[in-house]
Amino acid sequence: MDIKEILPKIQVLITTRDPLEGIDIYPTDNFLILSKSPFIVILAIKNNSRCYYNITKTKEFVVNVIPKIYEDLIEKCKKEYIRGINEIKEIGLNEEKCLRVKVPRIKEASLALECVWIGSVEVDSINLLENYPVFGKVVEVHGTKVSSE
């Protein structure tokens, strides 16, 4: 049995800002709350992805928990878009300004965590991991109640 079939997963969309001021979206279910005081999250991000590059350059990102009714849009997020465009708008969602970081959040998200990057673990010296652990301190939380239907 595959461990992914046993463990519950939360699908999130990570939003970051690229060097051309575009907004990138990175879908992942590799997300954990590591600590509540201080509020720290950990993500596993592909080490060669734009998301990882953007986070380490801008030091900011937003974790957006998307309700199940938008699951069909997650496939669109996996497409590689050109730099400099707003992927939130490109896939048909809406952006909303954040209070503490420059990266926008996704308006349709039931939960959005504004985060500042506090570090990563780069393990490529032994070519062990395709994903690097990325740690973020949550500096602002936005949430809405969503129907379970």
Contacts in CASP RR format, 6 or more apart in sequence:
PFRMAT RR
TARGET T0000
AUTHOR 0000-0000-0000
METHOD contacts of the structure
MODEL  1
MDIKEILPKIQVLITTRDPLEGIDIYPTDNFLILSKSPFIVILAIKNNSR
CYYNITKTKEFVVNVIPKIYEDLIEKCKKEYIRGINEIKEIGLNEEKCLR
VKVPRIKEASLALECVWIGSVEVDSINLLENYPVFGKVVEVHGTKVSSE
9 29 0 8 1.000
10 29 0 8 1.000
10 31 0 8 1.000
10 65 0 8 1.000
11 27 0 8 1.000
11 28 0 8 1.000
11 29 0 8 1.000
11 65 0 8 1.000
11 66 0 8 1.000
11 71 0 8 1.000
11 74 0 8 1.000
12 27 0 8 1.000
12 28 0 8 1.000
12 29 0 8 1.000
12 31 0 8 1.000
12 63 0 8 1.000
12 64 0 8 1.000
12 65 0 8 1.000
12 66 0 8 1.000
13 25 0 8 1.000
13 26 0 8 1.000
13 27 0 8 1.000
13 64 0 8 1.000
13 66 0 8 1.000
13 74 0 8 1.000
13 77 0 8 1.000
13 106 0 8 1.000
13 109 0 8 1.000
14 25 0 8 1.000
14 26 0 8 1.000
14 27 0 8 1.000
14 28 0 8 1.000
14 43 0 8 1.000
14 45 0 8 1.000
14 51 0 8 1.000
14 61 0 8 1.000
14 62 0 8 1.000
14 63 0 8 1.000
14 64 0 8 1.000
15 23 0 8 1.000
15 24 0 8 1.000
15 25 0 8 1.000
15 61 0 8 1.000
15 62 0 8 1.000
15 64 0 8 1.000
15 88 0 8 1.000
15 103 0 8 1.000
15 104 0 8 1.000
15 105 0 8 1.000
15 106 0 8 1.000
16 23 0 8 1.000
16 24 0 8 1.000
16 26 0 8 1.000
16 50 0 8 1.000
16 51 0 8 1.000
16 54 0 8 1.000
16 55 0 8 1.000
16 58 0 8 1.000
16 60 0 8 1.000
16 61 0 8 1.000
16 62 0 8 1.000
16 103 0 8 1.000
17 23 0 8 1.000
17 24 0 8 1.000
17 54 0 8 1.000
17 58 0 8 1.000
17 60 0 8 1.000
17 102 0 8 1.000
17 103 0 8 1.000
18 24 0 8 1.000
18 50 0 8 1.000
18 54 0 8 1.000
18 83 0 8 1.000
18 84 0 8 1.000
19 54 0 8 1.000
19 57 0 8 1.000
19 83 0 8 1.000
20 83 0 8 1.000
20 84 0 8 1.000
21 84 0 8 1.000
22 83 0 8 1.000
22 84 0 8 1.000
22 85 0 8 1.000
22 86 0 8 1.000
22 87 0 8 1.000
23 85 0 8 1.000
23 86 0 8 1.000
23 87 0 8 1.000
23 88 0 8 1.000
23 95 0 8 1.000
23 103 0 8 1.000
23 104 0 8 1.000
24 50 0 8 1.000
24 51 0 8 1.000
24 54 0 8 1.000
24 81 0 8 1.000
24 87 0 8 1.000
25 77 0 8 1.000
25 87 0 8 1.000
25 88 0 8 1.000
25 91 0 8 1.000
25 106 0 8 1.000
26 45 0 8 1.000
26 49 0 8 1.000
26 50 0 8 1.000
26 51 0 8 1.000
26 77 0 8 1.000
27 74 0 8 1.000
27 77 0 8 1.000
27 78 0 8 1.000
28 43 0 8 1.000
28 44 0 8 1.000
28 45 0 8 1.000
30 43 0 8 1.000
30 44 0 8 1.000
30 45 0 8 1.000
30 131 0 8 1.000
31 41 0 8 1.000
31 42 0 8 1.000
31 43 0 8 1.000
31 63 0 8 1.000
32 41 0 8 1.000
32 42 0 8 1.000
33 39 0 8 1.000
33 40 0 8 1.000
33 41 0 8 1.000
34 40 0 8 1.000
34 41 0 8 1.000
34 42 0 8 1.000
34 135 0 8 1.000
38 137 0 8 1.000
39 113 0 8 1.000
39 137 0 8 1.000
39 138 0 8 1.000
39 141 0 8 1.000
40 118 0 8 1.000
40 135 0 8 1.000
40 136 0 8 1.000
40 137 0 8 1.000
40 138 0 8 1.000
41 63 0 8 1.000
41 113 0 8 1.000
41 115 0 8 1.000
41 135 0 8 1.000
41 136 0 8 1.000
41 138 0 8 1.000
42 133 0 8 1.000
42 134 0 8 1.000
42 135 0 8 1.000
42 136 0 8 1.000
43 63 0 8 1.000
43 133 0 8 1.000
43 134 0 8 1.000
43 136 0 8 1.000
44 131 0 8 1.000
44 132 0 8 1.000
44 133 0 8 1.000
44 134 0 8 1.000
45 51 0 8 1.000
45 52 0 8 1.000
45 55 0 8 1.000
45 131 0 8 1.000
45 132 0 8 1.000
45 134 0 8 1.000
46 52 0 8 1.000
46 130 0 8 1.000
46 131 0 8 1.000
46 132 0 8 1.000
47 122 0 8 1.000
47 124 0 8 1.000
47 129 0 8 1.000
47 130 0 8 1.000
47 131 0 8 1.000
47 132 0 8 1.000
50 83 0 8 1.000
51 61 0 8 1.000
52 120 0 8 1.000
52 132 0 8 1.000
52 134 0 8 1.000
54 61 0 8 1.000
55 61 0 8 1.000
55 117 0 8 1.000
55 120 0 8 1.000
55 134 0 8 1.000
56 117 0 8 1.000
56 120 0 8 1.000
58 102 0 8 1.000
58 103 0 8 1.000
59 116 0 8 1.000
59 117 0 8 1.000
60 101 0 8 1.000
60 102 0 8 1.000
60 103 0 8 1.000
60 114 0 8 1.000
60 115 0 8 1.000
60 116 0 8 1.000
60 117 0 8 1.000
61 101 0 8 1.000
61 103 0 8 1.000
61 115 0 8 1.000
61 117 0 8 1.000
61 136 0 8 1.000
62 98 0 8 1.000
62 101 0 8 1.000
62 103 0 8 1.000
62 104 0 8 1.000
62 105 0 8 1.000
62 106 0 8 1.000
62 112 0 8 1.000
62 113 0 8 1.000
62 114 0 8 1.000
62 115 0 8 1.000
63 111 0 8 1.000
63 112 0 8 1.000
63 113 0 8 1.000
63 115 0 8 1.000
64 105 0 8 1.000
64 106 0 8 1.000
64 109 0 8 1.000
64 111 0 8 1.000
64 112 0 8 1.000
65 109 0 8 1.000
65 110 0 8 1.000
65 111 0 8 1.000
65 112 0 8 1.000
66 73 0 8 1.000
66 74 0 8 1.000
66 106 0 8 1.000
66 108 0 8 1.000
66 109 0 8 1.000
66 110 0 8 1.000
67 108 0 8 1.000
67 109 0 8 1.000
67 110 0 8 1.000
67 146 0 8 1.000
70 93 0 8 1.000
70 108 0 8 1.000
73 91 0 8 1.000
73 92 0 8 1.000
73 93 0 8 1.000
76 90 0 8 1.000
76 91 0 8 1.000
76 92 0 8 1.000
77 87 0 8 1.000
77 91 0 8 1.000
81 87 0 8 1.000
81 90 0 8 1.000
86 95 0 8 1.000
88 94 0 8 1.000
88 95 0 8 1.000
88 104 0 8 1.000
88 106 0 8 1.000
89 95 0 8 1.000
93 106 0 8 1.000
93 107 0 8 1.000
93 108 0 8 1.000
94 106 0 8 1.000
94 107 0 8 1.000
94 108 0 8 1.000
95 104 0 8 1.000
95 105 0 8 1.000
95 106 0 8 1.000
95 107 0 8 1.000
96 104 0 8 1.000
96 105 0 8 1.000
96 106 0 8 1.000
96 107 0 8 1.000
96 142 0 8 1.000
97 104 0 8 1.000
97 105 0 8 1.000
98 104 0 8 1.000
98 105 0 8 1.000
98 112 0 8 1.000
98 114 0 8 1.000
98 140 0 8 1.000
99 114 0 8 1.000
99 140 0 8 1.000
100 114 0 8 1.000
100 116 0 8 1.000
100 139 0 8 1.000
100 140 0 8 1.000
101 114 0 8 1.000
101 115 0 8 1.000
101 116 0 8 1.000
101 139 0 8 1.000
101 140 0 8 1.000
103 114 0 8 1.000
105 112 0 8 1.000
105 114 0 8 1.000
105 142 0 8 1.000
106 112 0 8 1.000
109 142 0 8 1.000
109 143 0 8 1.000
110 143 0 8 1.000
110 144 0 8 1.000
110 145 0 8 1.000
110 146 0 8 1.000
111 141 0 8 1.000
111 142 0 8 1.000
111 143 0 8 1.000
111 144 0 8 1.000
112 141 0 8 1.000
112 142 0 8 1.000
112 143 0 8 1.000
113 138 0 8 1.000
113 140 0 8 1.000
113 141 0 8 1.000
113 142 0 8 1.000
114 138 0 8 1.000
114 139 0 8 1.000
114 140 0 8 1.000
114 141 0 8 1.000
114 142 0 8 1.000
115 136 0 8 1.000
115 137 0 8 1.000
115 138 0 8 1.000
115 139 0 8 1.000
116 136 0 8 1.000
116 137 0 8 1.000
116 139 0 8 1.000
117 134 0 8 1.000
117 135 0 8 1.000
117 136 0 8 1.000
118 135 0 8 1.000
118 136 0 8 1.000
118 137 0 8 1.000
119 134 0 8 1.000
119 135 0 8 1.000
119 136 0 8 1.000
120 132 0 8 1.000
120 133 0 8 1.000
120 134 0 8 1.000
120 135 0 8 1.000
121 132 0 8 1.000
121 133 0 8 1.000
122 132 0 8 1.000
123 129 0 8 1.000
123 132 0 8 1.000
END
